[in-house]
């Protein structure tokens, strides 16, 4: 990458800038309804990109945009933490 080679940027910093750009674009373009949503971006060695949205696991739902019930969380992870 030119940023790493020509400008001597740290590769980790470049990846973090790319991830931040993806998060910003998703929120700005309305692809994520809640602009305050916490997103995790994973860039694989083959260049594929995975986007994950973080939710808080709760026993009683108060905000469906930010929370998942324990039963719903079991669909995504084996051992959800409350």
C-alpha positions as CSV (number, residue, x, y, z in Angstrom):
1,X,0.0,0.0,0.0
2,X,1.3,3.5,-0.8
3,X,0.4,4.9,2.6
4,X,2.7,2.3,4.2
5,X,5.5,2.4,1.7
6,X,5.7,6.0,0.6
7,X,4.5,7.8,3.7
8,X,5.9,5.2,6.2
9,X,2.6,4.8,8.0
10,X,2.3,1.9,10.5
11,X,0.3,-0.9,8.9
12,X,-1.9,-1.2,12.1
13,X,-2.7,2.5,11.8
14,X,-3.7,2.1,8.2
15,X,-6.0,-0.8,9.0
16,X,-7.6,1.3,11.8
17,X,-8.1,4.2,9.5
18,X,-9.8,1.9,6.9
19,X,-12.1,0.4,9.6
20,X,-13.0,3.9,10.9
21,X,-13.8,4.9,7.3
22,X,-16.1,1.9,6.8
23,X,-17.9,2.6,10.1
24,X,-18.4,6.2,9.2
25,X,-19.7,5.4,5.8
26,X,-22.2,2.8,7.1
27,X,-23.6,5.2,9.6
28,X,-23.6,8.3,7.3
29,X,-25.3,6.5,4.4
30,X,-28.1,5.2,6.7
31,X,-27.2,1.5,6.4
32,X,-27.1,1.4,10.2
33,X,-30.3,3.0,11.6
34,X,-28.8,4.0,15.0
35,X,-25.9,6.3,14.5
36,X,-24.7,5.6,18.0
37,X,-24.5,1.8,17.3
38,X,-21.3,0.1,18.2
39,X,-19.8,-1.6,15.1
40,X,-16.9,-4.0,14.9
41,X,-15.1,-4.3,11.5
42,X,-13.0,-7.4,10.7
43,X,-10.7,-7.4,7.6
44,X,-9.5,-10.8,6.7
45,X,-6.2,-11.6,5.1
46,X,-7.9,-12.3,1.8
47,X,-9.4,-8.8,1.8
48,X,-13.0,-9.8,2.8
49,X,-14.7,-7.5,5.3
50,X,-17.1,-8.5,8.0
51,X,-19.2,-6.0,9.9
52,X,-20.6,-6.9,13.3
53,X,-23.0,-4.8,15.5
54,X,-22.6,-5.0,19.2
55,X,-25.7,-5.4,21.4
56,X,-26.0,-5.6,25.2
57,X,-27.6,-8.9,26.4
58,X,-30.3,-8.3,28.9
59,X,-33.0,-10.3,30.7
60,X,-35.6,-7.5,30.2
61,X,-35.7,-5.4,27.0
62,X,-35.7,-1.6,27.4
63,X,-34.1,-0.4,24.1
64,X,-34.5,-2.8,21.2
65,X,-32.0,-0.8,19.1
66,X,-29.2,-1.5,21.6
67,X,-30.3,-4.6,23.5
68,X,-31.0,-8.3,22.8
69,X,-32.8,-10.7,25.1
70,X,-30.8,-13.7,26.3
71,X,-32.9,-16.1,24.1
72,X,-32.2,-14.0,21.0
73,X,-28.5,-13.8,21.7
74,X,-28.3,-17.6,21.8
75,X,-29.0,-17.5,18.1
76,X,-25.6,-15.7,17.6
77,X,-23.3,-17.0,20.4
78,X,-23.2,-20.1,22.5
79,X,-22.7,-18.4,25.9
80,X,-24.1,-14.8,25.9
81,X,-22.9,-12.7,28.9
82,X,-25.4,-10.5,30.7
